[in-house]
Amino acid sequence: MKIDSNIFRLSPNDKVDLMERPTTIERLFESEKEYKKILESHVEDLSSLQRLHYVANHCALLLIFQGMDTAGKDGAIQHVMSGVNPQGVKVWSFKEPSAEELQHDFLWRTSLHLPERGQIAIYNRSYYEEVVVVRVYPDVLRKQELPEQLFDEKTIWTDRYRSISNFEEHLHRNGTHVIKIFLHISKDEQAKRLRERIDSVEKNWKVNNSDFYNRDFWESYMKAYEDCLNATSSEHSPWFIVPADNKKNARLIVSQVVLDWFQGLNLEYPKITEIRRKELGLLRGKL
């Protein structure tokens, strides 16, 4: 069964209400065996297409993952990209800005890690933190030492949405495609996963006090995400809202999204000219 990734794509003309949007759907597989079979097939296809993407060297892919704590960003990246050649992909994780990063505009630190042609860059969190976390905790904005006239709560977020949209349009015009994944998890499922981290010795290292603190601002986070999703999904840089209460479902959807992008490029290996074919023949004759 082929997954229709367009079901999860947010059209620029649509407006999403995250409190109404489902965080779970019917399982996309009937058994553990079928899940592994589908994922392995996706990973194998991605490996072949990524190799072709690398050889063609025409465009780049920036894959952005956003979501609440425990939404499954790390797991999705690990499982979906497990078969990709490490030479062709780099993963960057963006946490609290450093002192140096705070001295630049909010897009600066992520721009340093944009993918080269033929490459894939994966952002585990991204510049979208600047319209989500910073909006939920306005004190973070004060650390950026912006000019006082920019601290207008009526305009600063719409201004940042416009900056992001213009930035992504610029990237697209220059051959870097941006695909954005929002892993949509419920508050109850997050509580379940946090309990698992506490109860499992192997997962204790994942427990972060801020995860529990952020739960008190769940509705504020949903509102911030909702507004930024609605403001920044475009035809060339779409958002995909992936129900994430079932991790395996989410991984299958994410892998299908990336597969669809690769297949839409209609990539081919470089054509060999007749002159080059003769040269290769001569080289082969020397072996």
N, C-alpha and C positions, 0 to 999 in steps of 0.2 A: 504494500500500500504506500503510495507516494503522499507525503504530507504537503498540503497546500499552504505554503508560507504566507501567501497574501492574506489569509484569514487574520493573521497577527500583525499585519502592516497597518500603521496609522496613516491614513490619507491626509494630505494637507488640508483638505476641505472638511474633515471630520474633527469633532471635539470629543475627547475622551473624559469620562468621569471615573477615576480610579477606584473610588469607593463602590462603584457599581460594576466595574470590570472584573470578570472572574479570575481568580488566582489558581483555579484548578479546572481541568476538563477531563473528558473520558480518556482512559489510557490509550495510547497509540500503539500498544503492543499487547498481545494476549498472554505472554509468558516471559520469563526471564531469558529464556533461550531466544525467543523472537526479538526481544530488545537488543540483545548482544549481536544478533545477526544483522539487524537494521543498522545499528551504530557502526559495526565493522564495515558494512558496505559503504556507508557514508564516508567513513574515514579513509577507506581505500580510494574512493572516487576523488576525495579532496586531495589526497596525496598526489594522484596523477595530474589533476588540474593545477595544483600549486606548482608542480614541476614545469608544466607548460607555461604558466604565468611567469615563472622565473626566467625561462628561456626567451619568451616573447619580449619581455622587458619594455613594455609599452606603458603600463599604468601601475598604480599601487593601490593597496587596500588598507584602510584604517578601520579596524573593527573595535567599537566602543561598547563596554559593558558597564551598565549602571544598575543599581538596585539597593535595597536596604541590606543591612548586615545579615549574614547567613542566607542570602537569596540564592547562592550557588554559583557566584561568578567564577571563583577559582576552579570549582569542579567542572563547570561547563568548558572553560578554556582548556583544562587538562585533558578531558575525555575527547572533546571534538577535534582538537588540534594534535592529538597524540601521534598521528601518522605523518605529519607535515615535516619536511626537512628543516632542522633547526637553523640551517644557513639562510632559509627564506622567510623566517618569522622571528619577531622580537616582541616580548611582552613587557609592558611598563605598568607599574603600579604607582598611583599618585595619592599620597597621603597629605598630611598637614604641610603647607608650604614652608620652605626654609626662609631664613632671614634674607638671603639673596633673592629668592623668588618673589618675595613680597615687595621688592623694590622695582619690579617690572609689571607690565600690564598682565591681566589675568590669563591671557592666552599664551604668554611667553614660554612658560616651563614645559607645556605640552608640545609646543611647536618645535622644540629642540629634538623631539623624538619621532617626527613624522617619517613614514616609510619612504624608502627610495623606490624607484621604478623596479618592478619585478618582485617587490618585497611586500610582506604583510606586517603591519604593526597592530598589536592588540593593547588597548588601554583598559586596564582594570581600574575603573573610575577615571575621571577625565576633567576637562574644563567645565563639564556640567556640574561639578561640585560647587562651582562659583555662583550658580543660580539655584542651588538646592541647599547644601549645608550652610553656606554663607547667608542665605535668606532665612533659614530657621534660626541661626545664631548670628544676629546682626553685629555683635561685638567683634566677630572675626573680620568683618569689613573694615572696622576701625584700624586694625593692625596694618592694613594696606596703605595707610597714610595718603589717601587720595585727596585731591583738592576739595575743600569744604563744599563747594557748589555742586559736587557730584553726589553728595549724600542726600539726594532727593528720593524718598521712598516711592514716590509716584512714577518716577521715570527710570531709576537705575536698573530695574530688572528688565524692562522693555528695551532699554538701551543695550543691555548685555545680550538679550535674545537676538537683537539685530546684529550685534557684533559677531555672535556665533554663527548665525545664518549666513552672513556675508563671508565669513571665514570659510565655511564649508562649501559655499558656492565657488569661492576662489580656488579651493583645492580641487573641486570637480572640474573646473575649467582647465586645470593644469594636470589632469590625469590621475589625481588621487581620489578614489571613491570612498565615501564614508558610509558605513552601515552601523546603526546604533541599536543595541539590544537592551531593553529594560526588562529585567527579571522581576516579575510581579508576584510577590509573596504575601501571604496573609499574616496578620499579627499573631494569630493562634499557631500557625505553622512555625513562625519564627520562635515563639516560646518553646515549642516542642524541640526544635533544633538546639536552642540554648541549653535546655535541660540535658539533652544528649551530650553536649560538650562538657557539662559539669559532671555528669555521671560516668563518663568514659575517661580513664586515665590518659589514653592516647590522644584525646581531644582537648584536655585541660589547657594546653598551650594556646588554644584558639579563643579562650574566654577573655573578653575585653570588657572592663567595667563600663566603657562608653556605650556598648551595645545595649546595656540595660537602661542607661540614662536616656538614650535616644528613643526608647520605647515610649517614654512619657510625652514625646512630641510627635507621635505617629501621624496624627491628623495633619499637623503642620508640614511634615515631610511629604505626605500624599498630595497636599495642595501645591507644594513647591514643585514636585515632580509633574503633577498634572499640568500646571501652567507652562512649564518648560517643554514638555512633550508636545502640547498643542501649538506652541509658538515656534518650534524649531524642526518639525517634521516636514520634509519637502520631497519632491519627486526624485531628486538626485541624491539626497541624504536622508533616507527614511528612518523612522523609528519602528521597531518591532516590539510589541508588548507581549512578552512570553509568560504565560501562566507558569509559575515556578514552585507551586506547592509539591508537585511531583518532580523530583530532580531528573529522573530518567526521561520523562516526557519533554522537559525543558531542553535537555541535551539533544534529543532527536530533532526538535524544532529548530534549535540554533544551527545544527549541522546542515539542515535542509535550507535554511536561509542563506548560509555561506555557499552551499552548492549551487543554489539558484543564481547567485551573483556570478560565480565563475562561469556557469553554463551560458549565461546571458551575454558574455563577452565574445562568444564564438571564436575562441583562440585557436591558432594553428601554429605548428612548428614552422620556423622560417623556411621559405622555399629556396631550394638550391638552384643556382643558375647552371646552364649547360657547361660554361667554362669551369665553374667550381667543381662540377661533377667529374669532368675530365681530370682536374687536378687531384681529386680524391682517388680516382682510378690509378693515377700514376703513383701516388703515395702508397696505395695498397700493394701495387706491384713491387715495391721495394721491401716489403715485409718478408 
